[in-house]
Amino acid sequence: MDQKATISGALSAFVKQLRARDVEGASALFEEHAVLFGSEEGESAHGRDGLREFFERIYRRPHTYGWTWDDMTVDGDDGLLWFVAPATVVIRQDDGSETVAPYRLSGVLRRGRDDDWRFALFNGSEPTVPT
């Protein structure tokens, strides 16, 4: 198993669902009791119902979110993978214009009974500038 490819595939699928504003599609990428923490105050969700509410809320914004990443640190085994990745958040306005900023991604994926990988934990954060 190529761990980086597995995680990149899961992240790419997540970005696709975020861009499509697909509540059910995005929620399906997470385990039933998964946890998500975003970078803004109040951006957190626990469990499928909490995730659905979270996605409904952010999909009402006049933009969508996605990320690009070049490299990541990964580890795990046949049933559990974790990752951390320096990334770039790409905020796409509904008019098509984009804003980019440094970002950090981390998470844990677990292999399900049907051999698919789902997020058990997802975290996105903006690095701070030292003062």
RODO-2510 file (C-alpha; in nm, 4 decimals, decimal comma):
residues 131
     n   res          X          Y          Z
     1     m     0,0000     0,0000     0,0000
     2     d     0,1269     0,3441    -0,0919
     3     q     0,0340     0,5456     0,2191
     4     k     0,0928     0,8882     0,0620
     5     a    -0,1195     0,7986    -0,2399
     6     t    -0,4000     0,6754    -0,0134
     7     i    -0,3995     0,9962     0,1885
     8     s    -0,3648     1,2194    -0,1190
     9     g    -0,6621     1,0374    -0,2716
    10     a    -0,8721     1,0967     0,0392
    11     l    -0,7757     1,4655     0,0523
    12     s    -0,8466     1,5101    -0,3195
    13     a    -1,1893     1,3480    -0,2763
    14     f    -1,2587     1,5857     0,0131
    15     v    -1,1620     1,8904    -0,1939
    16     k    -1,3893     1,7690    -0,4760
    17     q    -1,6875     1,7440    -0,2396
    18     l    -1,6115     2,0841    -0,0845
    19     r    -1,5944     2,2486    -0,4279
    20     a    -1,9232     2,0818    -0,5275
    21     r    -2,0855     2,1891    -0,1975
    22     d    -2,2025     1,8303    -0,1543
    23     v    -2,3083     1,7797     0,2090
    24     e    -2,3695     1,4062     0,1829
    25     g    -2,0623     1,3443    -0,0321
    26     a    -1,8330     1,5274     0,2094
    27     s    -1,9910     1,3651     0,5161
    28     a    -1,9517     1,0181     0,3640
    29     l    -1,5732     1,0625     0,3641
    30     f    -1,5779     1,0592     0,7463
    31     e    -1,6387     0,7841     0,9998
    32     e    -1,9636     0,7919     1,1968
    33     h    -1,7955     0,9462     1,5045
    34     a    -1,5263     1,1488     1,3310
    35     v    -1,4027     1,4865     1,4502
    36     l    -1,3176     1,7880     1,2334
    37     f    -1,1423     2,1061     1,3444
    38     g    -1,1089     2,3984     1,1059
    39     s    -0,8995     2,7097     1,1406
    40     e    -1,1687     2,9613     1,2353
    41     e    -1,3507     3,0027     1,5644
    42     g    -1,6478     2,7688     1,5784
    43     e    -1,5230     2,5515     1,2934
    44     s    -1,5530     2,2124     1,4538
    45     a    -1,7811     1,9146     1,4193
    46     h    -1,8246     1,5756     1,5820
    47     g    -2,0124     1,2831     1,4285
    48     r    -2,2029     1,2625     1,1021
    49     d    -2,4855     1,4931     1,2135
    50     g    -2,2372     1,7530     1,3345
    51     l    -2,0432     1,7220     1,0089
    52     r    -2,3583     1,7697     0,8011
    53     e    -2,4446     2,0849     0,9981
    54     f    -2,0889     2,2106     0,9599
    55     f    -2,0860     2,1565     0,5820
    56     e    -2,4313     2,3142     0,5412
    57     r    -2,3046     2,6194     0,7284
    58     i    -1,9831     2,6680     0,5312
    59     y    -2,1564     2,5986     0,1969
    60     r    -2,3729     2,9071     0,2529
    61     r    -2,0606     3,1224     0,2244
    62     p    -1,9910     3,2948    -0,1107
    63     h    -1,6799     3,0820    -0,1623
    64     t    -1,5504     2,7275    -0,1407
    65     y    -1,2356     2,5835     0,0089
    66     g    -0,9680     2,3517    -0,1210
    67     w    -0,6029     2,2800    -0,0646
    68     t    -0,2902     2,1912    -0,2492
    69     w     0,0029     2,0133    -0,0906
    70     d     0,3439     1,9112    -0,2162
    71     d     0,4646     1,6721     0,0455
    72     m     0,3440     1,5146     0,3636
    73     t     0,4680     1,3075     0,6511
    74     v     0,2715     0,9855     0,6902
    75     d     0,2791     0,6696     0,8958
    76     g     0,0470     0,3926     0,9946
    77     d    -0,0385     0,0352     0,9169
    78     d    -0,2924    -0,1644     0,7164
    79     g    -0,5843    -0,0254     0,9150
    80     l    -0,4854     0,3234     1,0314
    81     l    -0,2938     0,6099     0,8697
    82     w    -0,1982     0,9513     1,0022
    83     f    -0,0579     1,2500     0,8163
    84     v     0,0655     1,6047     0,8521
    85     a     0,1183     1,8244     0,5491
    86     p     0,2232     2,1816     0,4841
    87     a    -0,0331     2,3064     0,2365
    88     t    -0,1876     2,6040     0,0662
    89     v    -0,5549     2,6859     0,1165
    90     v    -0,7241     2,7962    -0,2060
    91     i    -1,0383     2,9999    -0,1375
    92     r    -1,2436     3,0206    -0,4569
    93     q    -1,5069     3,2928    -0,4705
    94     d    -1,8314     3,2233    -0,6524
    95     d    -1,7142     3,4621    -0,9277
    96     g    -1,4131     3,2327    -0,9882
    97     s    -1,1461     3,4526    -0,8308
    98     e    -0,9088     3,2815    -0,5898
    99     t    -0,7117     3,3741    -0,2802
   100     v    -0,4323     3,1555    -0,1471
   101     a    -0,2601     3,1398     0,1916
   102     p    -0,0276     2,9066     0,3820
   103     y    -0,2083     2,6262     0,5629
   104     r    -0,1453     2,3060     0,7552
   105     l    -0,3382     1,9807     0,7227
   106     s    -0,3336     1,6829     0,9571
   107     g    -0,5541     1,3870     1,0195
   108     v    -0,6142     1,0213     1,0782
   109     l    -0,7789     0,7807     0,8348
   110     r    -0,9107     0,4365     0,9203
   111     r    -0,9798     0,1527     0,6773
   112     g    -1,3436     0,0450     0,6850
   113     r    -1,5031    -0,2953     0,6457
   114     d    -1,5602    -0,2288     0,2773
   115     d    -1,1855    -0,1567     0,2387
   116     d    -1,2327     0,2186     0,1916
   117     w    -1,0495     0,4821     0,3942
   118     r    -1,2420     0,7423     0,5949
   119     f    -1,1326     1,0333     0,8080
   120     a    -1,1507     0,9681     1,1813
   121     l    -0,9909     1,3072     1,2482
   122     f    -0,9296     1,6050     1,0208
   123     n    -0,7612     1,9291     1,1181
   124     g    -0,6852     2,2360     0,9124
   125     s    -0,5014     2,5357     1,0509
   126     e    -0,3410     2,8605     0,9470
   127     p     0,0157     2,9091     1,0664
   128     t     0,0724     3,2225     1,2715
   129     v     0,3375     3,4799     1,2073
   130     p     0,5772     3,5200     1,5017
   131     t     0,5571     3,8601     1,6683
***
